[in-house]
Amino acid sequence: MSFTYPGRDTPALAALDLAIQPGERVALVGPSGAGKSTLLTLLRFHDPDTGTLRLDGIDLRDLDPGELRSALGLVAQEPVLFTGSVADNLRYGDPGADLETLRSAARDANALAFIDALPEGFDTPLGPGGVQLSGGQRQRLAIARALLKDPRVLLLDEATSALDAESERLVQQALDRLMVGRTSLVIAHRLATVVAADRLLVMDEGRLVAAGRHAELMETSPLYRHLAELQFGKRSSAAHECDIPPDPGQQWV
């Protein structure tokens, strides 16, 4: 599969051949401009120039757009919130959710405490874009909304990169709960958030250049090792390997 943005000559993705198994947690890593986010745009925001992208063996171009969207859940770096109350925003994930269901999703997203502290709780108006909330609070509302939607495929695009350390911890805990039992595709610059993924895909200049688990890639991929050493340092990257739980021998199902 290949794709070039209109008006450009250099492909954003070139000769990409990739299969993700149901329930698998996959992370996309690589330098900026490697094509990681472009892959998400091919979920019918753009179509590949050559090749096909399939869900359960069906070309996405043959799927009803509504059916495709219902199968996907997205938590992006900048979550989209709308004018309305907290409850209104959460119900974009499940329009029929009652208050107890909203509270349960908010609890799992580490959002219930701050929602209950708002002047009117779940009925508190958020204003345009949720401007009165912090970045971490907006992100946890987006996760609660995704939990309510209960998607088959979860897309996480730099979901913690703009947060302070404490907000990142709370959001990462919520994301870990959200990913259980779902096929997950995670884009992350911070390797510490994805080193325990079932599989890491290393991309560079639009191409898939390596794939494997963290320990394997530290041995076989110069680019991945370089990225890890930049973030962890040479000594800490080796020590960090020891903290990764062993492969349980099963997918995230």
C-alpha positions as CSV (number, residue, x, y, z in Angstrom):
1,M,0.0,0.0,0.0
2,S,1.3,3.4,-0.9
3,F,0.0,7.0,-0.5
4,T,1.1,10.5,-1.6
5,Y,-0.6,13.6,-0.4
6,P,-2.1,15.8,-3.2
7,G,0.4,18.3,-4.5
8,R,3.5,16.4,-3.2
9,D,5.9,14.2,-5.1
10,T,7.4,12.1,-2.2
11,P,5.1,9.3,-0.9
12,A,4.0,9.7,2.7
13,L,3.7,5.9,2.8
14,A,5.5,3.6,0.4
15,A,5.1,-0.2,-0.1
16,L,3.5,-0.7,3.3
17,D,2.5,-4.3,4.0
18,L,1.0,-4.8,7.4
19,A,-1.5,-7.1,9.1
20,I,-2.9,-6.5,12.6
21,Q,-4.6,-9.4,14.4
22,P,-7.8,-9.0,16.4
23,G,-7.1,-8.0,19.9
24,E,-3.4,-7.1,19.2
25,R,-1.9,-4.0,20.7
26,V,0.4,-2.5,18.1
27,A,2.5,0.7,18.5
28,L,3.8,2.9,15.7
29,V,7.2,4.6,16.5
30,G,9.7,6.5,14.5
31,P,10.9,10.1,13.9
32,S,8.6,12.9,13.0
33,G,7.5,12.7,9.4
34,A,7.9,8.9,9.3
35,G,4.2,8.4,8.2
36,K,2.7,7.3,11.5
37,S,-0.2,9.6,11.6
38,T,-0.7,9.3,7.8
39,L,-1.7,5.7,8.3
40,L,-4.6,6.8,10.4
41,T,-5.8,9.2,7.7
42,L,-6.3,6.3,5.4
43,L,-9.3,5.2,7.4
44,R,-11.4,7.0,4.7
45,F,-10.1,10.5,5.3
46,H,-7.9,9.6,2.3
47,D,-7.7,6.4,0.3
48,P,-4.4,4.7,-0.7
49,D,-3.1,5.4,-4.2
50,T,-2.2,1.7,-4.6
51,G,-3.2,-1.3,-2.6
52,T,-6.1,-1.7,-0.1
53,L,-6.8,-1.3,3.5
54,R,-9.2,-3.9,4.9
55,L,-11.2,-4.5,8.1
56,D,-12.0,-8.2,8.6
57,G,-11.0,-8.8,5.0
58,I,-13.3,-6.1,3.5
59,D,-11.9,-3.2,1.6
60,L,-12.7,-0.1,3.6
61,R,-14.0,1.5,0.3
62,D,-16.7,-1.1,0.2
63,L,-17.9,-0.5,3.8
64,D,-20.7,1.8,4.7
65,P,-19.0,4.9,6.3
66,G,-21.3,4.8,9.3
67,E,-20.5,1.1,9.9
68,L,-16.8,1.8,9.7
69,R,-17.0,4.8,12.0
70,S,-19.0,2.8,14.6
71,A,-16.2,0.2,14.7
72,L,-13.5,2.8,15.4
73,G,-12.6,4.8,18.6
74,L,-10.1,7.7,18.5
75,V,-8.3,9.4,21.3
76,A,-6.1,12.1,19.8
77,Q,-3.5,14.4,21.1
78,E,-6.0,17.3,21.1
79,P,-9.4,15.8,22.1
80,V,-12.5,17.3,20.5
81,L,-15.1,18.6,23.0
82,F,-18.3,20.4,22.1
83,T,-20.3,23.2,23.6
84,G,-22.7,21.6,26.0
85,S,-22.5,19.8,29.4
86,V,-20.1,17.1,30.5
87,A,-22.9,14.5,30.0
88,D,-23.7,15.8,26.5
89,N,-20.1,15.4,25.5
90,L,-19.9,11.9,26.9
91,R,-23.1,10.8,25.2
92,Y,-21.5,11.3,21.8
93,G,-20.1,7.9,22.6
94,D,-23.4,6.4,23.6
95,P,-26.5,8.6,23.1
96,G,-28.7,6.4,25.3
97,A,-26.3,6.2,28.3
98,D,-28.0,6.8,31.7
99,L,-26.2,8.7,34.5
100,E,-25.0,5.5,36.2
101,T,-23.4,4.4,32.9
102,L,-21.8,7.8,32.5
103,R,-20.4,7.6,36.0
104,S,-19.0,4.1,35.4
105,A,-17.2,5.2,32.2
106,A,-15.9,8.4,34.0
107,R,-14.6,6.2,36.9
108,D,-12.7,3.9,34.5
109,A,-11.3,7.0,32.8
110,N,-10.0,8.5,36.0
111,A,-12.4,11.4,35.4
112,L,-15.1,10.9,38.0
113,A,-13.4,12.8,40.8
114,F,-12.9,16.0,38.9
115,I,-16.4,15.8,37.3
116,D,-18.1,15.5,40.7
117,A,-16.0,18.6,41.8
118,L,-17.4,20.7,39.0
119,P,-20.2,23.2,40.0
120,E,-23.0,21.2,38.5
121,G,-21.3,17.8,38.1
122,F,-22.2,16.0,34.9
123,D,-24.6,18.9,34.0
124,T,-21.8,21.5,34.1
125,P,-21.5,23.4,30.8
126,L,-18.1,23.1,29.3
127,G,-18.1,26.0,26.9
128,P,-16.5,25.9,23.5
129,G,-13.9,23.2,23.3
130,G,-14.0,22.5,27.0
131,V,-11.8,25.6,27.5
132,Q,-12.3,25.6,31.3
133,L,-10.7,22.1,31.7
134,S,-7.1,21.2,31.8
135,G,-5.5,19.2,29.0
136,G,-5.5,16.1,31.2
137,Q,-9.1,16.5,32.1
138,R,-10.1,16.9,28.5
139,Q,-8.2,13.9,27.6
140,R,-9.9,11.8,30.3
141,L,-13.3,12.9,29.0
142,A,-12.3,11.7,25.6
143,I,-11.3,8.3,27.0
144,A,-14.6,8.0,28.9
145,R,-16.4,8.8,25.7
146,A,-14.5,6.1,23.9
147,L,-15.3,3.6,26.7
148,L,-19.0,4.4,26.2
149,K,-18.7,3.8,22.5
150,D,-17.1,0.4,23.1
151,P,-15.2,0.3,19.7
152,R,-13.7,-2.8,18.2
153,V,-10.6,-0.9,17.0
154,L,-9.0,1.7,19.1
155,L,-6.8,4.5,17.6
156,L,-4.5,6.5,19.9
157,D,-2.6,9.3,18.3
158,E,-0.1,10.8,20.7
159,A,-2.7,10.7,23.5
160,T,-0.3,11.7,26.3
161,S,2.4,13.7,24.6
162,A,1.1,17.1,25.7
163,L,0.5,16.3,29.4
164,D,2.4,16.9,32.6
165,A,3.8,13.9,34.5
166,E,0.8,13.5,36.8
167,S,-1.8,14.0,34.1
168,E,0.1,11.5,31.9
169,R,0.0,8.9,34.7
170,L,-3.7,9.2,35.2
171,V,-4.4,9.2,31.4
172,Q,-2.1,6.2,30.8
173,Q,-3.9,4.2,33.5
174,A,-7.2,5.0,31.8
175,L,-5.8,4.1,28.4
176,D,-4.5,0.8,29.7
177,R,-8.1,-0.1,30.8
178,L,-9.5,1.1,27.5
179,M,-7.2,-1.1,25.4
180,V,-7.9,-4.4,27.2
181,G,-9.9,-6.6,24.8
182,R,-9.6,-4.3,21.8
183,T,-7.4,-4.2,18.7
184,S,-5.3,-1.1,19.4
185,L,-3.1,1.0,17.2
186,V,-1.0,3.4,19.2
187,I,1.1,6.3,17.9
188,A,3.6,7.5,20.4
189,H,6.8,9.5,20.6
190,R,7.4,8.6,24.2
191,L,8.6,5.0,24.0
192,A,8.0,4.5,27.8
193,T,4.3,4.4,27.1
194,V,4.4,1.7,24.5
195,V,7.4,-0.6,25.2
196,A,5.1,-3.3,26.5
197,A,3.0,-3.4,23.3
198,D,2.5,-6.8,21.7
199,R,4.4,-5.5,18.7
200,L,6.2,-2.2,17.8
201,L,6.4,-1.1,14.2
202,V,9.4,1.2,13.4
203,M,8.7,3.6,10.6
204,D,11.1,5.9,8.7
205,E,10.4,8.0,5.6
206,G,7.1,6.3,5.0
207,R,8.4,2.8,5.2
208,L,8.1,0.0,7.7
209,V,11.8,-0.7,8.6
210,A,11.5,-3.0,11.6
211,A,9.0,-4.8,13.7
212,G,9.1,-6.7,17.0
213,R,9.0,-6.4,20.7
214,H,11.2,-3.9,22.6
215,A,14.0,-6.2,23.6
216,E,14.2,-7.6,20.1
217,L,14.3,-4.2,18.4
218,M,17.0,-3.0,20.8
219,E,19.2,-5.8,19.3
220,T,18.1,-5.7,15.6
221,S,17.0,-2.1,14.7
222,P,19.6,0.7,14.8
223,L,16.9,3.3,14.4
224,Y,14.8,2.0,17.3
225,R,17.9,1.7,19.5
226,H,18.8,5.3,18.6
227,L,15.4,6.5,19.6
228,A,15.4,4.5,22.8
229,E,18.9,5.9,23.8
230,L,17.8,9.4,23.1
231,Q,14.9,9.0,25.5
232,F,16.2,6.6,28.1
233,G,20.0,7.1,27.8
234,K,22.3,4.2,27.0
235,R,22.4,2.8,30.5
236,S,18.7,3.4,31.4
237,S,17.5,2.0,28.1
238,A,19.2,-1.3,28.9
239,A,17.9,-1.2,32.5
240,H,14.4,-0.4,31.2
241,E,14.3,-3.7,29.3
242,C,14.5,-5.5,32.6
243,D,11.3,-3.8,33.8
244,I,9.2,-5.0,30.9
245,P,6.9,-7.9,31.8
246,P,7.6,-11.2,29.9
247,D,5.5,-11.9,26.8
248,P,2.4,-13.7,28.2
249,G,2.2,-15.6,24.9
250,Q,-1.2,-14.4,24.1
251,Q,-2.9,-11.4,22.5
252,W,-4.7,-8.7,24.3
253,V,-8.1,-10.5,24.3
